Amino acid sequence: MKIISENVSFDGVQGVYSQTSKITGTDMTFAVYVPPQAAHAPCPVVWYLSGLTCSHANVMEKGEYRRAASELGLIVVCPDTSPRGDDVADEVGNWQMGKGAGFYLDATEAPWAQHYQMYSYITQELPMVIAANFRADMGRQGIFGHSMGGHGALTIALKNPERYKSCSAFAPIVNPMEADWSVPAFEKYLGNDRAAWRPYDACALIEDGAHFPEFLIDQGVADSFLHKGLMPWKLEEAVKGTGIGLVLNMRERYDHSYYFISTFMADHLKWHAERLA
Amino acid sequence: MKIISENVSFDGVQGVYSQTSKITGTDMTFAVYVPPQAAHAPCPVVWYLSGLTCSHANVMEKGEYRRAASELGLIVVCPDTSPRGDDVADEVGNWQMGKGAGFYLDATEAPWAQHYQMYSYITQELPMVIAANFRADMGRQGIFGHSMGGHGALTIALKNPERYKSCSAFAPIVNPMEADWSVPAFEKYLGNDRAAWRPYDACALIEDGAHFPEFLIDQGVADSFLHKGLMPWKLEEAVKGTGIGLVLNMRERYDHSYYFISTFMADHLKWHAERLA
């Protein structure tokens, strides 16, 4: 692991690091905030997965998570959203496919399968890097994210409920198999057999029997992607009768931006801290 | 005044606006956060002046001031640091002069004097724009800033103590007449007569009899500019015996970045709110 930068903030350390990933076959950059409590004991880890077009840096700069993470004693890990590099397949000019749009899945179709293995990278390789290099209590992990990253958090939690004890999302894509900005990407990454898409769709996973104790979701009512891409009511429908809890806060006047995310960031970290205590 | 963007955040509105300035002769962009309390009554105004290379956007994205401003009911105004535009004089490649480096002074030397009139813009024209367009109580104003903007806040407060009821700074340039990054700029903006520099130097202003009730300053001990450019002990020396109060917090491990600023942002806004109540 290579240190790119480390800055003291809210009495902890905000770092940016990189590591050569065997799974993606590329160098991967990620941000880790370590709270002051880690000087005394291992701290719980909360994973934040970002949305389309983002790198590790957007939420690190605009998400305003450090005050709450410092108070609550949480390590916050912010991975990139795709492999990067000149030899990584991409669709230049299409922000919904390729670099910045990994959708937290393991691609099976050429040319994407060579590097786009974000599901395995996030769930297998990066946790080992975190465990090896930080004072992290890997027995206490939570996961959350925004938009495409909310999709990532929900699906990863549903497939690994034994590992993640808490899950929340800001404006998640709950049903990417039906949303107009993800269907073309799923076709290219996973092929035309829609059965292969279901492990990467929160609503389909729940329909197929996956379980998780409860989700917290905040969604802006003034979000321009609400009706075509996000549609949280589909998740509300999916969890009915399953015993999966869902706290869905519809926030009047809020949009899809970091101005929205940062407003409710402390609420989400508190949700995680309570479940990781 | 033209609206560039408005986003709801922490129950208030973060806006970006522009206006054609008669004083600088250019279009000027600025950010204004209006807290929810402004729906019921005019709110105090706190001015945040940014440092070298910054525009209005840096602190808006990374400064993390909205949570505290929303709680405390403060309007926060973040101006740009210089005039902008293709016809504005500049030294390309020199980040300490020209665009992004207006030093909050009224230049007297050619070619700078034509547009670089940031002191008058900040103290005369922009306040009228704010008063006309926002629910602002202009009888209750405070001012703060970072680095070059800390210099701006201190000197503007010292010259206008009747208007600004509170002043604070993060890592300010307290004595730009002696700091290596500002002497060449002052020569170009103001000429070789150092008497003309004194109204733009906090230590010199105090030496010449300017007064202000008290300043709050936070300074990182790990700030790489501390010993050559910032030197807060010079201000400590200058205020001795003047009755000017100075709370100077030297913060171990903190550097010059927004990771430092955001950490102490809420403390500073509280300082202002108490004095603007």
Chai-1 contact restraints between the chains, C-beta under 6 A:
chainA,res_idxA,chainB,res_idxB,connection_type,confidence,min_distance_angstrom,max_distance_angstrom,comment,restraint_id
A,N7,B,D255,contact,1.0,0.0,6.0,A-B,restraint_1
A,N7,B,S257,contact,1.0,0.0,6.0,A-B,restraint_2
A,N7,B,Y259,contact,1.0,0.0,6.0,A-B,restraint_3
A,V8,B,R253,contact,1.0,0.0,6.0,A-B,restraint_4
A,V8,B,Y254,contact,1.0,0.0,6.0,A-B,restraint_5
A,S9,B,Y259,contact,1.0,0.0,6.0,A-B,restraint_6
A,S9,B,T263,contact,1.0,0.0,6.0,A-B,restraint_7
A,F10,B,T263,contact,1.0,0.0,6.0,A-B,restraint_8
A,Q14,B,Y259,contact,1.0,0.0,6.0,A-B,restraint_9
A,E61,B,K62,contact,1.0,0.0,6.0,A-B,restraint_10
A,K62,B,E61,contact,1.0,0.0,6.0,A-B,restraint_11
A,E64,B,E64,contact,1.0,0.0,6.0,A-B,restraint_12
A,R253,B,V8,contact,1.0,0.0,6.0,A-B,restraint_13
A,Y254,B,V8,contact,1.0,0.0,6.0,A-B,restraint_14
A,D255,B,N7,contact,1.0,0.0,6.0,A-B,restraint_15
A,S257,B,N7,contact,1.0,0.0,6.0,A-B,restraint_16
A,Y259,B,N7,contact,1.0,0.0,6.0,A-B,restraint_17
A,Y259,B,S9,contact,1.0,0.0,6.0,A-B,restraint_18
A,Y259,B,Q14,contact,1.0,0.0,6.0,A-B,restraint_19
A,T263,B,S9,contact,1.0,0.0,6.0,A-B,restraint_20
A,T263,B,F10,contact,1.0,0.0,6.0,A-B,restraint_21
